[in-house]
Amino acid sequence: MRRRRECLSCGRRYTTRERVEDELRLVVIKSNGSRMPYQREKIQDGLERACTKLPITEAQIEHIVDRVEEDLFRAHDREVSSEQIGRLVARHLRPVNAVAYVRFVSVYRKFSTIQEFIDEIQDVRDRVALESPQQRPLFD
């Protein structure tokens, strides 16, 4: 939640961000079965790595993290799997930047062969073609 505030001593206006405390109670179930407390920073770090050297702003990354959190807390009370978090991040990242999306998905799905990259890139190309057929194809 964003709030506009004003300093009582100098009169300057500024924005603060607040988060729901429920995030402290959400537990992430890792792929190996271990459980750990939800940490917003882990999602943000993963996105920043995927978006390195791409024209994606910190504000866009922050917006994606906010949307992922909204979805998480709306759909889950106590526990969520890391796989579900990865799917949410990928879903919100895809429309922002195709390259960042493929980078993120390659780590999240643990790609181990070139063919897995090729298949994912082809899927992205097909989706872009369906969404806007007059656009120039990606990755040519």
GIRAZI-V265391 format. One line per field, one symbol per residue. ss: DSSP state (2 for helix, 1 for strand, 0 for the rest). phi: phi as a letter, one per 40 degrees, with the letter a starting at -180 (. if undefined). Layout:
ss->???
phi->???
This chain:
ss->01111100000011111000222220111000001110022222222222000000022222222222222222200011122222222222220002222222222200000222222222222222222000000000
phi->.bbcbbcccbgccabbbbbccdccccbcccccgcbaccbdcccccccccccdgbcbcdcccdcccdcccdcccccbcbbacccccdcccccccdccaccccccccccccfdbbcdccdccccccdccccccaccccccgc
